Structure formats: C-alpha cells, structure tokens
Amino acid sequence: MTTATVIPPRRGLYSFPILGWIAHDVAHGPEDTVWYALTIFLTLVVLAVMQWGIVALAMTALALVPVMLGILILITRG
C-alpha cells in the first residue's frame, strides 16, 4: 500500500486559477517572474486600449489608484 501526499488547500489569492498561479510564481519562483508578470499586464492594457479605446486606459488608471497610494505610503515610511 502506498501513501498519498496530502496537498493543503490554497487560500486567499492563490485559490484563483490564473491569478493564483501568477501570484505563487511571483512570490516563490525565480526573480525574473516579476518582470514577466509586468510584461503580461502591460500587454493586456495595450490590447484593451486597442480594443476599447481610452476608456480601457482610464479604467486601468482608476483600478491602480489604491496601488499607487500604497506605494506612496511605503516611500514615505522609509
């Protein structure tokens, strides 16, 4: 009789199929993975702007406002 390896369930962001895989690779993978993820994001934004115009760029900027606020807080904390 063989013993099976029990894999713990993924929680939080890791539980989403595609975003979880990317987040897991960025957190635990090679250092180059961050640049690949940024390239994929930029490519998706460019394709969205080509498809839907300036509205896609405005919605992307609106979605990134909390991210930029967090970056500014991290910069000011030192």
C-alpha positions as CSV (number, residue, x, y, z in Angstrom):
1,M,0.0,0.0,0.0
2,T,1.4,3.4,-0.9
3,T,0.9,6.6,1.0
4,A,-0.5,9.6,-0.8
5,T,0.9,13.1,-0.3
6,V,-1.8,15.4,1.0
7,I,-1.7,18.8,-0.6
8,P,-3.1,21.6,1.6
9,P,-5.9,23.7,0.0
10,R,-4.8,27.1,-1.3
11,R,-6.4,30.1,0.4
12,G,-6.7,33.7,-0.5
13,L,-5.3,34.9,-3.8
14,Y,-3.7,31.6,-4.5
15,S,-7.1,29.9,-4.8
16,F,-7.9,31.8,-8.1
17,P,-6.9,29.7,-11.1
18,I,-4.8,32.1,-13.2
19,L,-4.1,34.9,-10.8
20,G,-3.2,32.5,-8.1
21,W,-0.6,30.7,-10.3
22,I,0.9,34.1,-11.2
23,A,1.0,35.2,-7.6
24,H,2.5,32.0,-6.5
25,D,5.2,32.2,-9.1
26,V,6.0,35.8,-8.2
27,A,6.2,35.0,-4.5
28,H,8.0,31.7,-4.7
29,G,9.5,31.4,-8.1
30,P,12.6,32.9,-9.8
31,E,13.4,36.6,-9.6
32,D,12.6,37.1,-13.3
33,T,8.9,36.2,-12.8
34,V,8.1,39.7,-11.7
35,W,9.2,41.1,-15.0
36,Y,7.2,38.5,-16.9
37,A,4.1,39.4,-14.9
38,L,4.6,43.1,-15.6
39,T,5.1,42.4,-19.3
40,I,1.8,40.4,-19.4
41,F,-0.1,43.2,-17.6
42,L,1.3,45.9,-19.9
43,T,0.4,43.8,-23.0
44,L,-3.1,43.3,-21.7
45,V,-3.5,47.0,-21.1
46,V,-2.3,47.8,-24.6
47,L,-4.6,45.2,-26.2
48,A,-7.5,46.6,-24.1
49,V,-6.8,50.2,-25.3
50,M,-6.6,48.9,-28.9
51,Q,-10.0,47.2,-28.5
52,W,-12.0,49.7,-26.4
53,G,-10.0,52.9,-26.6
54,I,-9.3,55.5,-23.9
55,V,-12.0,54.1,-21.7
56,A,-9.8,51.0,-21.0
57,L,-6.9,53.2,-20.1
58,A,-9.0,55.3,-17.8
59,M,-10.4,52.2,-16.0
60,T,-6.9,50.8,-15.7
61,A,-5.7,54.0,-14.1
62,L,-8.7,54.1,-11.8
63,A,-8.0,50.5,-10.7
64,L,-4.4,51.3,-10.0
65,V,-5.1,54.3,-7.7
66,P,-5.0,52.1,-4.5
67,V,-1.8,50.5,-5.6
68,M,-0.2,53.9,-6.2
69,L,-1.4,55.1,-2.8
70,G,0.2,52.1,-1.1
71,I,3.5,52.7,-3.0
72,L,3.4,56.4,-1.8
73,I,2.8,55.3,1.8
74,L,5.7,52.8,1.5
75,I,8.0,55.5,0.1
76,T,7.2,58.0,2.9
77,R,7.7,55.4,5.7
78,G,11.2,54.8,4.5
